[in-house]
Structure formats: structure tokens, C-alpha cells
Amino acid sequence: MYRLISGACFAALLLLVQPALAATDARMQILVAPDEAKGITLDFLRSNIAQAADMALPRLWARIVPKQAQRDIPTVKGLRFLQRATPGDAGIMIIFQPRRVFSWLKDHHIPYIAEPPAWNVTINLQNAAGRSMPESAARLHDMVQGESAQLGYVVNSAAPALVLDWRWLDSSQVSLSVRGGTRLGEYAETRRLASGDPVLQLRPWLEEVLLKARDAYVEQTEAAAPAVTLPQQHVETGGEVAASARPPVAEGYLLLKVERHASLPEQILFEQDLRQNPRILDLSLRQVNRDGQQYRLHLKGADDLWLRDWFAHRGMTLTPTIEGWVAREMPAR
């Protein structure tokens, strides 16, 4: 049935309003707004969810991938990571699935920042005469607050301190001292700035420091997840004990049960992803219940062991049963 869903119906399903997810990473939520100058209207976004997800993806990378590594990210469709799309008066709120995003980055050896770092930011400015500049410091602090969502960090008074002290040495030379309890550590540098509004002069410098502090929290990537090794199992059938490390595949057909609580858009994306595999000739949904979904797979040949790697790369384990395979999400570490 799901294979017959048209593009318009698929977009409508993705726009279904669903209950709010607990502990959502705010960096995964991106508002894609209409742009009349480019001919992108709200109606266009509503009917082109895949394109809206593509428009949101570069902003996601800017939040979670270190700046110097962003140029190494392979081309990929935003729909691959989409968890939910919600329409509103201001545009379409695109929400990406964190586990799917980070798993893909890890598989492609792209460094990422697993959680948004939090700091208690203090900014001090002092002119060449030794007088403080509280108004300019306040404007820069407002910028820190305003850029937090875009750059992927959190400003929190209870978090480790990040203190930035700028001091004018003369009319053009300005020194910066950075200290506090963040991973960035402490350092100092001096630059020559042009004359003019000090806030405008310091703004690019401030953003550079914030990105440097954020990127200090990068998660070192490892090799792609290894294949799941399934233990030899003994299943009792009719009083006999039969060794079974894998379920039977009768004429290329297999039963697959996926035990997870997935939204309808997630379920459709999963089915599309699996169906696109060249080793799948057919995929049909047999049953949906509280525990998940059951599918009947028609495989190209009798080999089904590749399914373990396929699910492992998507954060799921695969366990054999008498009837077929059971896929479950890996426990959170």
C-alpha cells in the first residue's frame, strides 16, 4: 500500500502534527522560511518537503560540524535524516533525527559536536584610556545570545565561564584575553582594527572565538560500526533441539519484525530506504501493532546476512527467530 503513496500524500504525511519529542536537540530544529525574492512561497514549502529539508541541511552542518570540516561533507539529501516537518505561519519547521544524523557523519568520518556546549559568557571592553565600555560590551553579549541557535551552543549562567577581555592598546591595536573553564582553555592575542564602531569591528572576531570554543567539543569519529555478530542459538521445535544462527529463507522470502516506536513519516522513510536496496525485490507491510511493524521481504537470492550490517549502520540490532529476523534499536550509551 505504501508504495502507492504519491509525492503529495507523502508530503502531507510528513506534515502531520505529532506529540512533542522529549529532550529534543534544539540544533536539529530549523525553520525554513519563505523567500519571495527567490519565488519560494509557504505553499511551495508545504508541497516540497524534500526541498525544504535540503534547504535546512547546510544550516544543520553549520551547527554541529567544525567549520574546517564542513567542506569535507559528502552530498546527501536532507530527507534521509528527516524526523518531522511542521508547517506554521512563518514557514516549515524541519526537525532532523539526531541518531540518524550522527551515525551518518560517523560512517563518513566527519567530526561532529555531539551535544551543544554551554557557557556562562562574560565580555569586558576597555578603551585606550583605561575606561570600561559597558554599552558596547552589552551589545556584544546580546550578539552572543542571538547567535547561539545558529552556531550551536547554549548560554547558561550555571555553565563553565567563558570570559573575553578586550583592551585597546592605542587607536588601532586591540588585545584579547580569553580565560575560563571551557575546553578552549586560555590564550591571548593582539590585532590591529580599523577605526569606527567598536562593536562592528569586534563582531567577526567574537564569532571566530565562539566557533573556536564550540569546535573544542568535537567528537572524534571512529571507523564505521562493525557488523553485528550473532551468537549460535538453540531453538526447541517439537521436542528436538535445532541449531539456528539465522532464520530460514524460503525461496528468497523472509519475515522481518521491526520493534520500535516510529512516527508514520519515519516508518515511510525506513521502508523507502530498505526498498531501494538492490538486494530487495519486494517489501510488503503485513502487520502494525504497538510493538512495531512486521514486513515480508522478497530477497534477491537466499543470502540475508547483509541485513545485519544494514541495520547496524542505522543504530539497530538484528536477532534471529524461528520465523525470521527481529530488529531493535541499540540501547543508548
N, C-alpha and C positions, 0 to 999 in steps of 0.2 A: 504493500500500500504506500509506503513512504517513498518508493521510487517514483510514484506518480505525482508527488507533490511538485507543483510548479514553482518557479522562482518567486512569484508574487506571494504564493502561500507560505513559502519558506521564510520570506521576509516578515510576513505577518506573524508567524510563529515566534520569530526571534523578538518581536516587539511585545510579546505577551508580558503583562505586568506580573512579576513574581515576588514572593516574600523577600525581604532584605536579607542578605547573607551576613552571617556573624563574622566579626573580625576581618572584614574586607580590607585588603591593602589599598589605601587611597590612591597609590600611584597607578593602579590598574584601571582607575575610573577616569575617562577622558571625554569631555564634552566636545562634540563635533558640531560647530555652529554653521548656519547657512552663510554663504558668501555671495551676495547679489552681484558683485562685480565680476565674479567668475561664473555666474549663472547657476550657482548651487543653492537651490531653494530648500525649504524644510520638507516640502513634498518629495523632492528629489532624494533627499537623505532617507526619508521614510521608506521609499521603494527601492533603495540601493544600499542595503545594509552592508554588503560586502565591500562596496567602495568606501563607505563611511569608516569601516574597520581599517581599511588600507590607509585612509587619511589620518587615523588616530595612531597608527603603529609607530611612525617616526617620533612622535611625542612620548610614547612609552619608552622607546630606546633611550631618549634623552634623559629620562628619569632614572633608569635602572642600570644602564651600561656606562662604564667610564668613557669620558669624552674621547680619549685617544683610541679606544677600541671600537667606537661606533662605525668607523669606516670599514671594519672587517666583517660586519654583519651581512650574511648572505641575503639575497632577495627572498622574501616569503610573503604569503598572503595573510592579512590580518584575520581573516575568517578562521584560520587554523587555531587561533588562540581565543576566539570569541566565546564568552560565557553568557553575556546578556546584552541586549540593546533596548534602551528605554527612551521613547520619544517624550519631548517636552516642548514648551513654547520657545525655549532658547536654542533647541537643536536636538541631537541624538546623543544620549549618554551611552558610550561604549564601555563595557566592562570586560576586561580580559581575565582569563583563568590563570592564576599565578603558577600553579604546579605545571601546567602545560607550557607556559612561557619559560620558566626557569629550566625545565627539562630540555626544551629545545635549545636554549642557549648553552647548556652544559654539553649536549651532544655535539654542538658545533664549536666547542672550545672557546666560547665568547665569555670573558669575565663579566660578572654582574654583581650588583649590590642586593643581597637577599632581603634585607629589611631596611626601611628608611632610617638613617641615623638621626638622632635627636640631640640638640644642643641648646644651651642657655647662652644666647649671643649677647655680648656687650660690645658697644662701639664707642670709642673715645676719640675726639679730634682736638688738636691743639695747634693754634697758629704760630707763626714765627715769633710773635711777641710773648708766647707762653700762656696765652689765654685760651680757655676751653671754648668749644664751638658746639653747644648743646643742640641748637636747632638743626644744624647740618647733620649731627650725629643721629638725631631722631629721624630725620628723613631717610638716612641710610638704613636705620633699623627697620623702618617701615618697608623699605625695599626688601630686606631680608625676609620679613613676614610675607610680603606679596609674592616673592619668587619661590617660596618653599614648595608649593604644589608642582610648579613647572620643573624645578630642579631635583625634586625627590628627596627632601629632608623635612624634618619637623623641628619647630621652635618650641621649646618646653623649658619653663623656669626650673623644673626639677631635674633636668638633664645635665650632663657634664658641661662645664663652662667652655666657651669659645670666645676669647677676648681679643679684640682688634684695636690697637692703639696707633693712630696716625698722628704724625707730628711734622709740621712744616719746619724745615731747617733754614730756609730762606724763601725768596719769592717763587722758586721753581722746584727745589729739591724737597722731597717728602719721604720720611722714613716710616716704615710699618713694622710693628712688633706684634707677633701672633703668639698667644700662650693659652693655657687652659688644660683641661683633662681629656681632650679628644684624641683620636688616633693620629691626627695631623701632627701633634707634638708642638714644639716651639721653634720659631725661627724669626729672623728679621731681614729686611731688605730696604733699599733706598731706590727711588725712581725720580725722574725729572718729569714734571707735569706742566702743561700749558696753563696760562692764566685763565681765570673765569670762575664760574660757579664751582665750588669745591665738590659738591655732590655729583655733578655731571662728570667731573674729572675722575672721581674715585669710583664711580659706579662700575665700570668694566673691571677695575682692579678688585673690587669687592666680590663680584661674581666669580672671578678667577679663583679667589681664596675659598669661596664656598664650594666650588666644584672640586678643588684640591682636597678640601676637608671631607667632602662626601665620598670621593673616589678612594680615600684611605680605608674605607669599609668594604672594599671589593672582596667578593667571594672567589677564591682561586678555583678555577674549573679543573675537573679531572677528566679522565677518559670516559667515553660513553659507557653507560651502565652495562655490566656484563650480563650474559644470558642467564636466566634462572635455571638452576639445576634441580630437577625434580627427583625426590627420593623414590626408591623402589617401594611400591605399595602392594599389600596383600589384601585382596577383596574376597570376602566369603560369598560364594554363589552356589546355592543348592547343596550345602554341606561340603563342597570342595573349596580348596584354597587356591586361587589363581593369581600368579604374579602378574601385576599390571602396572607398568611405569607410564603408560599412556593409554588413553581410551581407544576403543575400536573406531576405525574409519571405514564404514561400509560403502563401497563404490564411490568414494570421494565425498560422502555426506557426513556431517558432524553436527552434534548439538553443542551449543555454547551458551552458558548462563553467565550473565554479567551482573554481579551483585554490587550495586552502588545506587545511591540516590541521586539521579541526574534529572535536570530540567529537560523539557521537551526539546529545546534548541540544542542542548548538549547531546542528547540522545541522537538527534538527527545528524549532527556533525560527526559523532562517533561512527554511525552507520555509513556515512559518506566516506569517511577516511578509510574504514575497513573495506568497503566495497571497491574502492579504487585500487586496491592491491591486485596485481595481475594474477596472483595465485588463488583469488576468489572468483569463481564462476557465477555464483549466485548467493544472495543473502536475504533471508526472509525472517520477519519477526513472527514468532509463534505465540508468545505469551508475555504479558506485562503484569507484575504484581508489586507488592510493597518492597520486596527484596531486590527487585531489578527487572531485567528483561531476559528472555530466552530466545535464541536465534537458531535457525537451521542453516548451516553453511554447506555450500557445494564447492568442494575444493578441486583444484586442477591437479589431479593425482592423489595418491594416498598419504603423502607427507604432510603432517600437520605440526611438526616440531618447531617450525619457524614462528608459530603463533606465540611461543614463549618470549622470544626476543621482541616481537611486535608489541606485546603488552608491557614487557619490562621497560621499554623505552617510553612508555606512557604512564609510568608510575603504578603499574598493576602487576599482581602475581597471577600465575595460572596453575590450577590444581586439577589433576585428572580424577574422574569419577567413572563409575560403570557406564553411565550414559554418554559422557562427553567431557568437556572442559568447564571449569568454573573460574571466572576471572574476578578478582577482588582488588580494591585499591590497597597499595602498600601503606602500612601504618606510618603516621607522621613521626619523624625523628625529633 
